[in-house]
Every structure is written in C-alpha cells, then in structure tokens.
Amino acid sequence: MGPAGSKPLSFQRVILTMEPGAKIGQVTGGWLNVVASTLHASPGEISRQVGVIGQKELRDARYTIPGDENSLFERDESAKARYQLGAKITWIQLNVHFQVGWSVPTIRTTGAMTVDWELFDTLAQKVVFTRTTDVGIEEETKGDSGIPGDMMLFRKSIRQLLAQPEFASFMRPDSAESGMEPPPPPSAPLAISGAPSATHLQLPADFPAAVESLLALEPGSGLGSAFLISGDGYALTAAHVVSGLKTVPARLQGGVVLQADVVRVDEASDVALIKLPGTSYSPLGLEPGSQASVGTDVYAMGNPAAKELIGSVTKGVVRGNREFAGRKFIQTDAAANPGSSGGPLLDKSGHVIGLISWKFAGPEYQGLAFAVPIREALARLNITMSPSP
C-alpha cells in the first residue's frame, strides 16, 4: 500500500473451523522421533496473539488501522474502521520435532494452513471481498527463539493475502479517504451562513421538522449523532465520534447516506465540524447567547444504541452550568445514551443551546448528562455564524 494508506480497516477475529478433536499433527523428540504428544483441533476463536500478528502485518504493509493497540494507554478505535477483516482457518497441519544437542536444542517445524478470508463492509452490512490462501512452512530454529508454528503459518497466510493485487486494489483509498490523521486544529476563522434569524420552532409540536436536521454518523460499526447548522451542509458533532477520520458516512433521515468530510476537530472540548456535499439542507437555529437557565425545559435529539432508534427525542431540564478542568458544560437530566453523542440539546423554540458530549454511567448515577454550550463549541472551532438571507 502507498504512503496514503488504505481505506480504514480493522482486523477483527480468527476462528478455527475444523472438526473438534481432529488430529492436526504431533510433537516428537530425539533421534528416534519419539512421539511426545498429539496435537488436536480445538475449534473456536483463536488466541489474541494471532490477532496481534494480523494487526502488525497490516500496519507494516501500510494499511490504515484506526487507533494503535501497541500503545499502552491508547483508546481502541478499531470500531471506527468501515472495513473489518476476519479469517477462518479451515485446515491446519503442524508437526514439531525437538532434537536435543550438547548446547541448545534444534526445533524443526513443518506444516500447512488453509485460510478463508472475508472483508466485511460495516456500512453496507455485507461481505464484499473473499479469498482463500494456502501456505506451507519448513523451518528450523535453535533454542526457543522462534515463534510457534501456528503463528508462522498465520503470518505467512496474511502476507499471501496482502500480496494479491485484487485485495490491494480494493483497499486503496478514495481521494477523500487517504490517510487517517485528523485535520489540523482550527486556526483561521471560518464564516458559516446558518439558519435564517427568524427561524424558530415550537417544541414538541414541531419535532418532525427538527428531526430533519439530525444526522446519524456511522464510523465503522459505531454510531454517533450530528446536526446541520447550515443549508450548504455544515454540521456539528462530538470530536470523539470522528477523531482520527477524514471522512465519515452520514445518514440523512430519509435513509440516504453521504460521505461527510471532517473539517475541524477540537478534542480538548469534544467538538467537531463536518461538511456534507451539496446544498438545500434544513439547518437548526443556534442560540449562542447567555448561558442556559437552570430549571428550563430542554430536549435532546440523537441516535441511541442502534440504527433502529435513529431520531429519538428525550426531554429534561437544565440541572446546572458546570466547569471541569477549564471546560464548560450544561448539565441536564435529558437522557443521553451511546449513539447520542454529537446530537443537539434544544430549547423550547428549537434552537440549539448545546452539543451532547458525555454522561456518568452506572446504576448509581441518574440524570447526569453533559453538553458543550453551543457558544463554546463555535469558539473552540473558530466558527463565526451569520443568519442566511
């Protein structure tokens, strides 16, 4: 793969599909080839070590893998990858012989492996590429410095897959998808023409109109929310939904999916700006004025937990205006769930007063959701808003 990397990819799982207890080889030792043990198939998911080998081979071949599981405290961002690679080992034969010498033992490993590879598209929800690899090994190592034979075979199998032109061609990125580094921090002011100044809704009666401004973001197998702030496709979301991405699939309420560009990200305040192609969208009006009044009714829109729940609405009140580590938040008891991150917090006139960011989770916590004030979000992204004509 070239310097631009590949389409976002994660290596998900490896399973062995042979019959339980089937003989796959043996371990022998000494000059007389005494059988020390017989190796049998144990179908099911293979150890995490095989997955680590798969991730390493993909990275070494310059495939784009969200996150970095080799970093001790890095967040696992693999769910943001649109494509997921999996492997089914349908055949393995492995014989290991230990020859004890005067100094260190010699280990001779022979074997073969057949792997069925599947590439799953999380957006289309189907397998979009399949391939079968057949490899063999005959290795001799001194002492215990070598890696186990099954690991050798699997490493050789994935290298064979990556060497196939059809796979590399399928995984080459579109121009907008090249690389996974986030956009640089906001610098120059960005002027956006938002909703007309006279735009206002009466909630809850006008929720059908308000929901038209809500987007469902589908970064890989995850789900997040966003909301339109301009007729030409600008939308706000939470930074943690799109961090590390240059594009993200955005589903409109009618079911149409568009690729949105990630324009600006401020991870410190958990806000981001994305841009959909085209025009004639229905944006929400913003209320970047004074801070939210404690006790007033508010409504949260989002896409909690599953695609079947896209466009959900919850009601609550403003519980307080808080500050943690220099960051301002609106506290509300309007319910927020996984998938609602990035959705709008609205007042009764349908104006956005905040962007849903996070919540305390656990049976002992109730009504502790937090939104970034819209004034703070615009300032951190260096956005200036003006009403459209």
ZIWO-V573903 format. One record per backbone hydrogen bond with DSSP energy under -1.0 kcal/mol. NH is the residue of the N-H (numbers start at 1). CO is the residue of the C=O. If there is no record, write none. Layout:
{{NH CO} {NH CO}}
This chain:
{{5 2} {7 171} {9 64} {10 83} {12 85} {15 87} {16 44} {17 89} {21 41} {22 19} {24 39} {25 39} {27 37} {28 96} {29 34} {30 98} {33 30} {34 29} {36 27} {37 27} {39 25} {41 22} {44 16} {46 14} {50 47} {52 48} {53 49} {54 50} {55 51} {56 52} {57 53} {58 54} {59 55} {60 56} {61 57} {62 59} {63 58} {71 68} {74 71} {80 77} {81 78} {83 8} {84 120} {85 10} {86 118} {87 13} {88 116} {89 15} {90 114} {91 114} {93 112} {94 24} {95 110} {96 26} {97 108} {98 28} {99 106} {106 99} {107 141} {108 97} {109 139} {110 95} {111 137} {112 93} {113 135} {114 91} {115 133} {116 88} {117 131} {118 86} {119 129} {120 84} {121 126} {122 82} {125 121} {126 121} {128 119} {131 117} {133 115} {135 113} {137 111} {139 109} {141 107} {143 105} {145 142} {152 148} {153 149} {154 150} {155 151} {156 152} {157 153} {158 154} {159 155} {160 156} {161 157} {162 158} {163 159} {164 161} {168 164} {169 165} {170 166} {171 167} {177 174} {179 4} {190 382} {192 384} {194 386} {199 196} {201 349} {203 348} {206 202} {207 204} {210 206} {211 207} {213 210} {214 211} {215 226} {216 251} {217 224} {218 249} {220 218} {221 79} {222 219} {224 217} {225 341} {226 215} {227 236} {228 213} {229 234} {230 234} {233 230} {235 274} {236 227} {237 272} {241 238} {243 239} {245 242} {248 260} {250 258} {251 216} {252 256} {255 252} {258 250} {260 248} {261 275} {262 246} {263 273} {264 273} {266 271} {271 266} {272 237} {273 264} {274 235} {275 261} {276 233} {281 231} {284 228} {287 352} {295 318} {296 293} {298 316} {299 346} {300 314} {301 344} {302 312} {305 338} {306 304} {309 306} {310 307} {312 302} {314 300} {316 298} {318 296} {319 331} {320 331} {322 329} {324 327} {327 324} {329 322} {330 371} {331 320} {332 369} {333 317} {340 337} {342 356} {343 340} {345 354} {346 299} {347 351} {350 347} {352 285} {353 345} {354 345} {355 372} {356 343} {357 370} {358 370} {360 368} {365 362} {369 332} {370 358} {371 330} {372 355} {374 353} {377 373} {378 374} {379 375} {380 376} {381 377} {382 379} {383 378} {384 190} {386 192}}
